[in-house]
């Protein structure tokens, strides 16, 4: 039986777990078979035991809640500001000519280049980390909001004029629904960047609690099982955030699938 036939027998909802299962199996075999004596190669059982200890002691929940708190505030601030700036640039040609060149220059600056300045302004505490996360969340929302508004077909706006819609009605009934897919893309990217920036800020501005600080503790004490456990938790949280936002998008934009051809 070929590999393709075996794969086809796996239920569709479980196919995404095939690769992680294979990696876990190879990892276990490498440790059990003694393929390497390096302390960097710890067993899955050791990582599991470390995870159980982290959960039982409450350290995981303290670190996770701190990271999610920073990400939540940074994402909310950055996404809200991004929606406002993106809407301004997308709706007003005058604003695009005035603000656009400065924005497109700032977006070329590496995100991590802001850390020295933010640490000087706000210190090494939560304020600088939240500001860094907000910056990471800001740019994708601006770009996708701008593109979404500019991609609204002119015919839609002509129909709004025929029906004598006000500016508020045009925005609510015409522009927002047409630009919604692009807006959701920007928000989804913003959430991903915010999560990655949270970990980067915790790792580079190493003060307080957080999953990034958990990785630092594992590195400093050479606890590879703690490092790997932290990496697994970070990946699972990122997956969960992306899944929740994708589910919300499918629910809120379900009207896109209701075409005339279905009736």
C-alpha positions in Angstrom: 0.0 0.0 0.0 1.5 3.4 -1.0 2.0 6.3 1.3 -0.7 8.2 -0.5 -3.3 5.5 0.0 -2.4 5.4 3.8 -2.8 9.1 3.9 -6.2 9.0 2.2 -7.5 6.6 4.9 -6.8 9.2 7.6 -10.0 11.3 8.3 -9.7 14.7 6.8 -9.9 16.5 10.1 -7.0 14.6 11.4 -4.7 14.9 8.4 -3.1 18.1 9.8 -1.9 16.0 12.8 0.0 13.5 10.7 3.2 15.5 10.4 3.4 16.4 14.2 2.8 12.7 15.0 5.6 11.7 12.7 8.0 14.2 14.2 7.0 13.1 17.7 7.6 9.5 16.7 11.0 10.2 15.2 12.0 12.3 18.2 11.0 9.5 20.6 12.9 6.9 18.5 16.0 9.1 18.4 16.1 9.4 22.2 15.2 5.7 22.8 17.7 4.5 20.3 20.5 6.7 21.7 21.2 8.4 18.4 22.8 11.3 20.3 24.3 11.7 23.8 23.9 15.5 23.6 22.0 17.0 26.5 20.1 19.1 23.9 18.2 16.0 22.9 15.8 15.4 25.7 12.9 12.9 25.6 9.3 13.8 25.0 8.6 12.3 28.4 10.9 14.8 30.0 9.2 17.7 28.2 5.8 16.3 29.4 7.0 16.0 33.0 8.3 19.6 32.9 4.9 20.7 31.5 3.0 18.9 34.3 5.3 20.5 36.9 4.7 24.0 35.3 1.0 23.5 35.4 0.9 22.1 38.9 3.0 24.9 40.3 1.0 27.6 38.5 4.1 29.0 36.8 2.6 28.3 33.4 -0.6 30.3 34.1 1.3 33.2 35.5 3.6 33.4 32.4 0.7 32.8 30.0 -1.6 35.3 31.5 1.2 38.0 31.5 2.0 37.3 27.8 -1.7 37.4 26.8 -2.3 40.6 28.8 0.5 42.4 27.0 -0.6 41.0 23.6 -4.2 41.9 24.2 -3.5 45.5 25.1 -0.9 46.0 22.4 -3.1 44.4 19.7 -6.2 46.5 20.8 -4.2 49.7 20.6 -2.3 48.9 17.4 -5.4 47.5 15.6 -7.6 50.5 16.6 -5.0 53.0 15.5 -4.4 51.0 12.3 -8.1 51.0 11.4 -8.3 54.8 11.9 -5.1 55.6 9.9 -5.9 53.0 7.2 -9.5 54.4 6.8 -8.2 57.9 6.6 -5.6 57.1 3.9 -8.1 54.9 2.0 -10.9 57.4 2.1 -9.1 60.7 1.6 -6.7 61.3 -1.3 -5.6 64.5 0.5 -4.6 62.5 3.6 -2.8 59.9 1.4 -0.7 62.6 -0.2 0.1 64.2 3.2 0.6 61.2 5.4 1.2 58.4 3.0 4.9 59.1 2.2 5.8 59.3 6.0 3.9 56.1 6.7 5.5 54.1 3.8 8.9 55.3 5.1 8.2 54.2 8.7 6.9 50.7 7.7 10.3 50.0 6.1 12.1 50.3 9.4 12.7 46.9 11.1 10.4 46.4 14.0 13.2 45.5 16.4 15.0 48.7 15.6 12.3 50.5 17.7 13.2 48.6 20.9 16.2 50.8 22.0 14.1 53.9 21.6 11.0 52.4 23.3 13.2 51.1 26.2 14.6 54.6 26.7 11.1 56.2 26.6 9.2 53.7 28.7 11.8 51.7 30.5 12.0 47.9 30.5 8.6 47.3 32.0 5.2 46.5 30.5 4.7 49.9 28.9 7.5 49.4 26.5 6.5 45.9 25.7 2.9 46.9 25.0 4.1 49.8 22.8 6.3 47.4 20.8 3.3 45.0 20.3 1.1 47.9 19.3 3.6 48.9 16.6 3.7 45.3 15.3 -0.1 45.2 15.2 -0.4 48.7 13.6 1.2 48.3 10.2 -0.7 45.3 8.7 -4.0 46.7 9.7 -3.2 50.1 8.1 -2.1 48.4 4.8 -5.0 46.1 4.5 -7.6 48.7 5.5 -6.2 51.0 2.9 -6.2 48.3 0.2 -9.7 47.2 1.2 -11.1 50.7 0.9 -9.3 51.5 -2.4 -10.5 48.2 -3.9 -14.2 49.0 -3.5 -15.6 49.0 -7.0 -16.6 52.4 -8.3 -19.9 51.0 -9.4 -20.9 50.4 -5.8 -20.3 54.0 -4.9 -22.3 55.1 -8.0 -25.3 53.0 -6.7 -25.0 54.7 -3.3 -25.2 58.0 -5.0 -28.2 57.0 -7.0 -30.0 56.0 -3.8 -28.8 59.3 -2.2 -27.0 57.6 0.7 -25.3 59.9 3.2 -21.6 59.5 3.9 -22.4 57.4 7.0 -24.8 55.2 5.1 -22.3 54.7 2.2 -19.6 53.7 4.7 -21.9 51.3 6.6 -23.8 49.7 3.8 -21.4 49.8 0.9 -17.8 50.4 1.8 -17.5 48.4 5.0 -19.1 45.2 3.5 -17.0 45.4 0.3 -13.8 46.0 2.3 -14.5 43.5 5.1 -12.5 40.6 3.7 -9.4 42.8 3.4 -10.0 44.2 6.9 -10.2 40.7 8.4 -7.0 39.8 6.6 -5.3 42.8 8.2 -6.7 42.0 11.7 -5.6 38.3 11.3 -2.1 39.3 10.3 -2.0 41.9 13.1 -2.9 39.3 15.7 -0.2 37.0 14.5 2.4 39.8 14.5 1.2 40.9 17.9 1.7 37.4 19.4 5.2 37.1 17.9 6.1 40.7 19.0 5.0 39.8 22.5 7.5 37.0 22.8 10.2 39.1 21.1 9.6 41.9 23.6 9.7 39.6 26.5 12.9 38.0 25.3 14.7 41.3 24.5 13.3 43.3 27.4 13.9 40.6 29.9 12.0 41.8 32.9 8.8 40.5 34.6 6.9 37.3 33.8 5.9 35.8 30.5 6.5 32.9 28.1 9.5 34.7 26.6 11.0 34.9 30.1 10.3 31.2 30.5 12.5 30.5 27.5 15.2 32.7 29.0 15.1 30.8 32.2 15.4 27.5 30.3 18.3 28.8 28.3 20.2 30.2 31.3 19.9 27.0 33.3 20.3 24.8 30.3 16.9 23.2 30.9 16.2 22.0 27.4 12.9 20.4 28.5 11.7 23.8 29.7 12.7 25.5 26.5 10.9 22.9 24.3 7.8 23.0 26.6 7.7 26.8 26.1 8.0 26.5 22.4 5.1 24.0 22.3 2.9 26.3 24.4 3.8 29.3 22.2 2.9 27.3 19.1 -0.4 26.1 20.6 -1.5 29.5 21.7 -0.7 31.0 18.3 -2.7 28.2 16.6 -5.6 28.8 19.0 -5.6 32.6 18.3 -5.5 32.0 14.6 -8.3 29.4 14.7 -10.6 31.7 16.8 -10.1 34.6 14.4 -10.6 32.4 11.4 -13.9 31.0 12.9 -15.1 34.6 13.6 -14.3 35.6 10.0 -16.3 32.7 8.6 -19.2 33.5 10.8 -19.3 37.2 10.3 -18.6 37.0 6.5 -20.9 34.1 5.8 -22.9 36.3 3.5 -20.1 36.0 0.9 -21.1 32.4 0.2 -24.7 33.3 -0.5 -24.5 34.0 -4.2 -27.4 34.2 -6.6 -26.4 30.9 -8.1 -27.4 29.1 -4.9 -31.0 30.2 -5.2 
